[in-house]
Amino acid sequence: MLLLHGFGPSSMWQWRRQMQAFSPSAFRVYSPDLVFFGDSTSSSTNRTEVFQAECMAKLMAKIGIGKYNVAGTSYGGFVAYHMAKMWPEKVEKVVIASSGINMRKCDGESLLQRSNCECIEKVMLPSTATEFRTLMALASSWRLVRMFPDALWNDVINNLYKKNRKEKIELLKGVTFGRSENLNIDSLSQEVLIVWGDKDQIFPVKMAYELKEILGDKTKLEIIDNTSHVPQIECAQEFNNIVLRFLKGS
């Protein structure tokens, strides 16, 4: 089982509530940091999520894993989609969580309007406490965290968002989805599970219903109530149960 994270903290942190839940259930779990996250780096100038998919596929081949399931949240879902599309003989089942791979240019513009920000990096890569609170309001159902002092959020920003900031901005600008009003995705041959929070303000839930229709007849959709952009953390037990039922075929 390959777990692919989104922007923000390390993969181990974003998937921490899945690592133990999935491992005893007959899965070997791999949760690498994508390129330019954690200690992962590259000399390549390629900044697309397709490049990330190529790197993850090479990693799995390097460690001798021939077939595997893949789950991606947010940006990690972009990577998971490309892996499934490019290597259907290797990728078995696919989980896409809170990942608007069907976004159009207007969806990105709407996100900037909701956040009252002029560019996407101010939303996804906050550099001030105010910007971080905006991200939390969009991405999380937790309300109390917004009351924490600036000093705490500044520490969080220094620990999570400063390293490889230039390269991460380039990754945001390198995303191939959402560059026009025309969709650039096809159906997948694999069984696909889409998991989404009904309160998601990064990728609104209406996108989940459209994505289900696009990805084909083998696609299932699960909406988690009162949950925002990180259901694997906000409602970990329900998320885990949904994913495990899907992977085990029940």
Sine and cosine of phi, psi and omega as CSV:
sin_phi,cos_phi,sin_psi,cos_psi,sin_omega,cos_omega
0.00,0.00,0.87,-0.49,0.00,-1.00
-0.97,-0.23,0.84,-0.54,-0.01,-1.00
-0.95,-0.31,0.82,-0.57,-0.06,-1.00
-0.90,-0.44,0.81,-0.59,-0.15,-0.99
-1.00,0.02,0.15,-0.99,0.10,-1.00
-0.98,-0.20,-0.20,-0.98,0.06,-1.00
-0.92,0.39,0.50,-0.87,0.02,-1.00
0.87,-0.48,-0.68,-0.73,-0.05,-1.00
-0.90,0.43,0.05,-1.00,-0.02,-1.00
-0.89,0.45,0.30,-0.95,0.03,-1.00
-0.87,0.49,-0.68,0.73,-0.01,-1.00
-0.87,0.49,-0.57,0.82,0.02,-1.00
-0.96,0.29,-0.72,0.70,-0.05,-1.00
-0.91,0.42,-0.52,0.86,-0.04,-1.00
-0.95,-0.31,0.32,0.95,-0.12,-0.99
-0.88,0.48,-0.52,0.85,-0.03,-1.00
-1.00,0.09,-0.05,1.00,0.09,-1.00
-0.97,-0.23,-0.46,0.89,-0.11,-0.99
-0.81,0.58,-0.79,0.62,-0.04,-1.00
-0.97,0.25,-0.59,0.81,-0.04,-1.00
-0.92,0.39,-0.60,0.80,-0.04,-1.00
-1.00,0.08,-0.57,0.82,-0.12,-0.99
-0.87,0.50,-0.69,0.72,-0.01,-1.00
-0.95,0.30,-0.10,1.00,-0.13,-0.99
-0.99,-0.15,0.63,0.77,0.07,-1.00
0.94,0.33,0.39,0.92,0.07,-1.00
-0.88,-0.47,0.70,-0.72,0.25,-0.97
-1.00,0.03,0.85,-0.53,-0.13,-0.99
-0.98,-0.22,0.77,-0.64,0.06,-1.00
-0.87,-0.50,0.78,-0.62,-0.06,-1.00
-0.72,-0.70,0.93,0.36,-0.06,-1.00
-0.97,0.23,0.41,-0.91,0.18,-0.98
-0.98,0.19,0.73,-0.68,0.09,-1.00
-0.91,0.41,0.25,-0.97,-0.05,-1.00
-0.87,0.49,0.77,-0.64,-0.04,-1.00
0.98,0.21,0.22,0.98,0.19,-0.98
-0.90,-0.43,0.51,-0.86,-0.06,-1.00
0.85,0.53,-0.75,-0.66,0.03,-1.00
-0.98,-0.21,0.15,0.99,0.01,-1.00
-0.97,0.22,0.68,-0.73,-0.01,-1.00
-0.52,-0.85,0.09,-1.00,-0.01,-1.00
-0.36,-0.93,0.51,-0.86,0.11,-0.99
-1.00,0.02,-0.11,0.99,0.00,-1.00
-0.94,0.34,0.47,-0.88,0.09,-1.00
-1.00,-0.09,-0.01,1.00,0.01,-1.00
-0.96,0.29,0.77,-0.64,-0.05,-1.00
-0.84,-0.55,0.27,0.96,-0.01,-1.00
-0.99,0.11,0.32,-0.95,0.09,-1.00
-0.94,0.34,-0.34,0.94,0.10,-0.99
-0.90,0.43,-0.66,0.75,0.07,-1.00
-0.89,0.46,-0.65,0.76,0.05,-1.00
-0.87,0.50,-0.66,0.75,0.02,-1.00
-0.89,0.46,-0.67,0.75,0.03,-1.00
-0.88,0.47,-0.66,0.75,0.01,-1.00
-0.90,0.43,-0.67,0.74,-0.01,-1.00
-0.93,0.38,-0.62,0.79,0.04,-1.00
-0.90,0.43,-0.65,0.76,0.05,-1.00
-0.91,0.42,-0.62,0.79,0.04,-1.00
-0.88,0.48,-0.74,0.67,-0.02,-1.00
-0.90,0.45,-0.61,0.79,0.05,-1.00
-0.91,0.40,-0.64,0.77,-0.03,-1.00
-0.89,0.46,-0.60,0.80,-0.01,-1.00
-1.00,-0.03,0.12,0.99,0.16,-0.99
0.99,0.12,0.41,0.91,0.03,-1.00
-0.99,-0.14,0.94,-0.35,-0.09,-1.00
-1.00,0.09,-0.58,0.82,0.01,-1.00
-0.72,-0.70,0.60,-0.80,-0.07,-1.00
-0.30,-0.95,0.40,-0.92,0.19,-0.98
-1.00,0.03,0.44,-0.90,0.02,-1.00
-0.70,-0.71,0.69,-0.73,0.07,-1.00
-0.80,-0.60,0.71,-0.70,0.02,-1.00
-0.72,-0.69,0.68,-0.74,0.07,-1.00
-0.94,-0.34,0.72,-0.69,0.03,-1.00
0.81,0.59,-0.87,-0.50,0.02,-1.00
-0.84,0.55,-0.58,0.81,0.05,-1.00
-0.89,0.45,-0.46,0.89,0.09,-1.00
-0.93,0.37,-0.55,0.83,0.10,-0.99
-0.86,0.51,-0.72,0.69,-0.02,-1.00
-0.91,0.41,-0.68,0.73,0.00,-1.00
-0.87,0.49,-0.67,0.74,0.02,-1.00
-0.86,0.51,-0.74,0.68,-0.03,-1.00
-0.91,0.42,-0.62,0.79,0.04,-1.00
-0.88,0.48,-0.71,0.71,0.00,-1.00
-0.90,0.43,-0.61,0.79,-0.03,-1.00
-0.95,0.31,-0.65,0.76,-0.10,-1.00
-0.99,0.10,-0.47,0.88,-0.05,-1.00
-0.76,-0.65,0.90,0.43,-0.01,-1.00
-0.90,0.44,-0.38,0.92,0.02,-1.00
-0.97,0.23,-0.24,0.97,-0.01,-1.00
-0.95,-0.30,-0.64,0.77,-0.04,-1.00
-1.00,0.05,0.86,-0.50,-0.06,-1.00
-1.00,0.02,-0.98,0.18,0.04,-1.00
-0.96,-0.28,0.46,-0.89,-0.10,-1.00
-0.80,-0.59,0.74,-0.67,0.11,-0.99
-0.89,-0.45,0.84,-0.55,0.03,-1.00
-0.89,-0.45,0.91,-0.42,-0.07,-1.00
-0.92,-0.40,0.86,-0.50,0.12,-0.99
0.80,0.60,0.68,0.73,-0.13,-0.99
-0.80,-0.60,0.95,-0.31,-0.08,-1.00
-0.99,0.11,0.90,0.43,0.01,-1.00
-0.93,0.38,-0.22,0.98,0.06,-1.00
-0.99,-0.12,0.37,0.93,-0.03,-1.00
-0.96,0.27,0.57,-0.82,0.10,-0.99
-0.96,-0.28,0.14,-0.99,0.01,-1.00
-0.84,0.54,-0.62,0.79,-0.02,-1.00
-0.91,0.41,-0.47,0.88,0.04,-1.00
-0.93,0.37,-0.64,0.77,0.07,-1.00
-0.90,0.43,-0.64,0.77,0.02,-1.00
-0.91,0.41,-0.61,0.79,0.03,-1.00
-0.92,0.40,-0.62,0.79,0.05,-1.00
-0.88,0.48,-0.68,0.74,0.03,-1.00
-0.90,0.44,-0.60,0.80,0.04,-1.00
-0.92,0.40,-0.69,0.73,0.01,-1.00
-0.89,0.45,-0.57,0.82,-0.05,-1.00
-1.00,0.03,-0.21,0.98,-0.08,-1.00
0.85,0.53,0.62,0.78,0.03,-1.00
-0.88,-0.47,0.45,-0.89,-0.05,-1.00
-1.00,-0.04,-0.23,0.97,0.01,-1.00
-0.52,-0.85,0.45,-0.90,-0.14,-0.99
-0.91,0.41,-0.51,0.86,-0.02,-1.00
-0.92,0.40,-0.45,0.89,0.05,-1.00
-0.95,0.33,-0.39,0.92,0.06,-1.00
-0.99,0.11,-0.80,0.61,-0.16,-0.99
-1.00,0.00,-0.32,0.95,0.01,-1.00
-0.76,-0.65,0.93,0.38,-0.07,-1.00
-0.87,0.48,0.59,-0.80,0.03,-1.00
-0.88,-0.48,-0.05,1.00,0.05,-1.00
-0.72,-0.69,0.30,-0.96,0.02,-1.00
-0.88,0.47,-0.61,0.80,0.02,-1.00
-0.89,0.45,-0.70,0.71,0.03,-1.00
-0.91,0.42,-0.60,0.80,0.01,-1.00
-0.92,0.40,-0.65,0.76,0.05,-1.00
-0.88,0.47,-0.62,0.79,0.05,-1.00
-0.88,0.48,-0.71,0.70,0.04,-1.00
-0.87,0.49,-0.70,0.71,-0.01,-1.00
-0.89,0.45,-0.61,0.80,0.02,-1.00
-0.90,0.43,-0.58,0.82,-0.01,-1.00
-0.99,0.17,-0.59,0.81,-0.22,-0.98
-0.97,-0.24,-0.17,0.99,-0.12,-0.99
-0.71,-0.71,0.54,-0.84,0.09,-1.00
-1.00,0.03,-0.06,1.00,0.01,-1.00
-0.98,0.22,0.82,-0.57,-0.05,-1.00
-0.99,-0.13,-0.55,0.83,-0.08,-1.00
-0.90,0.43,-0.50,0.87,-0.06,-1.00
-0.89,0.46,-0.39,0.92,-0.01,-1.00
-0.95,0.33,-0.27,0.96,-0.03,-1.00
-1.00,0.03,-0.12,0.99,-0.02,-1.00
-0.91,0.41,0.48,-0.88,-0.06,-1.00
-0.93,0.36,0.38,-0.93,0.00,-1.00
-0.84,0.54,-0.61,0.80,-0.05,-1.00
-0.85,0.53,-0.63,0.78,0.02,-1.00
-0.91,0.42,-0.73,0.68,-0.04,-1.00
-0.92,0.39,-0.56,0.83,0.06,-1.00
-0.90,0.44,-0.60,0.80,0.08,-1.00
-0.91,0.42,-0.67,0.74,0.02,-1.00
-0.87,0.49,-0.72,0.70,0.00,-1.00
-0.87,0.49,-0.70,0.71,0.00,-1.00
-0.88,0.47,-0.60,0.80,-0.05,-1.00
-0.99,0.15,-0.51,0.86,-0.16,-0.99
-0.95,-0.31,-0.45,0.89,-0.21,-0.98
-0.86,-0.50,-0.14,0.99,-0.06,-1.00
-0.99,0.16,-0.64,0.77,-0.09,-1.00
-0.92,0.40,0.75,-0.66,0.01,-1.00
0.82,0.57,0.55,0.83,-0.06,-1.00
-0.87,0.50,-0.70,0.71,0.00,-1.00
-0.85,0.53,-0.72,0.69,-0.02,-1.00
-0.92,0.39,-0.58,0.81,0.01,-1.00
-0.93,0.36,-0.60,0.80,0.10,-0.99
-0.88,0.47,-0.65,0.76,0.05,-1.00
-0.90,0.43,-0.58,0.82,0.06,-1.00
-0.90,0.44,-0.69,0.73,0.04,-1.00
-0.87,0.50,-0.70,0.72,-0.01,-1.00
-0.95,0.30,-0.33,0.94,-0.03,-1.00
-1.00,0.02,-0.09,1.00,0.01,-1.00
-0.86,0.50,0.76,-0.65,-0.06,-1.00
-0.99,0.12,-0.37,0.93,0.02,-1.00
-0.98,0.22,0.50,-0.86,0.13,-0.99
0.98,0.21,0.30,0.95,-0.02,-1.00
-1.00,0.10,-0.28,0.96,0.03,-1.00
-0.57,-0.82,-0.04,-1.00,0.04,-1.00
-0.99,0.10,-0.10,0.99,0.03,-1.00
-1.00,-0.06,0.71,-0.70,0.02,-1.00
-0.96,0.28,0.57,-0.82,-0.10,-1.00
-0.84,-0.55,0.64,0.77,-0.04,-1.00
-0.73,-0.68,0.44,-0.90,0.03,-1.00
-0.86,-0.51,0.16,-0.99,0.08,-1.00
-0.93,0.36,0.32,-0.95,0.04,-1.00
-0.94,-0.34,0.50,-0.87,0.00,-1.00
-0.99,0.15,-0.35,0.94,-0.05,-1.00
-0.99,0.15,0.25,-0.97,0.24,-0.97
-0.94,0.35,0.72,-0.69,-0.07,-1.00
-0.80,-0.60,0.68,-0.73,0.14,-0.99
-0.90,-0.43,0.81,-0.59,0.11,-0.99
-0.96,-0.26,0.79,-0.61,0.05,-1.00
-0.85,-0.53,0.74,-0.67,-0.11,-0.99
-0.56,-0.83,0.55,-0.83,0.14,-0.99
-1.00,0.02,0.67,-0.74,-0.06,-1.00
-0.94,0.33,-0.24,0.97,-0.01,-1.00
-0.96,-0.28,0.24,0.97,-0.04,-1.00
-0.88,0.48,0.82,-0.58,0.03,-1.00
-0.95,-0.31,-0.05,1.00,0.15,-0.99
-0.99,0.16,-0.84,0.54,0.10,-0.99
-0.86,-0.52,0.99,-0.13,-0.06,-1.00
-0.81,0.58,0.48,-0.88,-0.17,-0.99
-0.88,0.47,-0.40,0.92,0.04,-1.00
-0.85,0.52,-0.47,0.88,0.02,-1.00
-0.92,0.38,-0.52,0.86,0.00,-1.00
-0.90,0.43,-0.67,0.74,-0.01,-1.00
-0.92,0.40,-0.65,0.76,0.05,-1.00
-0.90,0.43,-0.67,0.74,-0.03,-1.00
-0.88,0.47,-0.62,0.79,0.03,-1.00
-0.85,0.53,-0.67,0.74,-0.01,-1.00
-0.93,0.37,-0.56,0.83,-0.05,-1.00
-0.96,0.30,-0.66,0.75,-0.17,-0.99
-0.98,0.22,-0.18,0.98,0.16,-0.99
0.92,-0.39,0.08,-1.00,-0.12,-0.99
-0.93,0.38,-0.32,0.95,-0.01,-1.00
-1.00,0.01,0.23,0.97,-0.09,-1.00
-0.98,-0.18,0.74,-0.67,0.09,-1.00
-0.94,-0.35,0.51,-0.86,0.02,-1.00
-0.81,-0.58,0.76,-0.65,0.07,-1.00
-0.82,-0.58,0.84,-0.54,0.05,-1.00
-0.97,-0.25,0.78,-0.62,0.03,-1.00
-0.98,-0.20,0.83,-0.56,-0.07,-1.00
-0.95,0.32,0.48,-0.88,0.09,-1.00
0.81,0.59,0.63,0.78,-0.07,-1.00
-0.71,-0.70,0.54,-0.84,-0.05,-1.00
-0.97,-0.25,-0.80,-0.61,-0.21,-0.98
-1.00,0.03,-0.21,0.98,-0.04,-1.00
-0.82,-0.57,0.90,0.43,-0.05,-1.00
-0.87,0.49,-0.46,0.89,0.00,-1.00
-0.92,0.38,-0.27,0.96,0.07,-1.00
-0.95,-0.31,-0.72,0.69,-0.07,-1.00
-0.90,0.43,-0.67,0.74,-0.01,-1.00
-0.76,-0.65,0.88,0.47,-0.17,-0.99
-0.86,0.51,-0.70,0.71,-0.07,-1.00
-0.90,0.43,-0.71,0.70,0.03,-1.00
-0.90,0.43,-0.68,0.73,0.05,-1.00
-0.85,0.52,-0.75,0.67,-0.04,-1.00
-0.88,0.47,-0.67,0.74,0.00,-1.00
-0.89,0.46,-0.67,0.74,0.01,-1.00
-0.88,0.47,-0.73,0.68,-0.05,-1.00
-0.93,0.37,-0.68,0.74,-0.02,-1.00
-0.91,0.42,-0.63,0.78,0.06,-1.00
-0.87,0.49,-0.67,0.74,0.01,-1.00
-0.90,0.43,-0.74,0.68,-0.05,-1.00
-0.92,0.40,-0.55,0.83,-0.02,-1.00
-1.00,0.07,-0.09,1.00,0.11,-0.99
0.99,0.11,0.34,0.94,0.00,-1.00
-0.95,-0.31,0.00,0.00,0.00,0.00
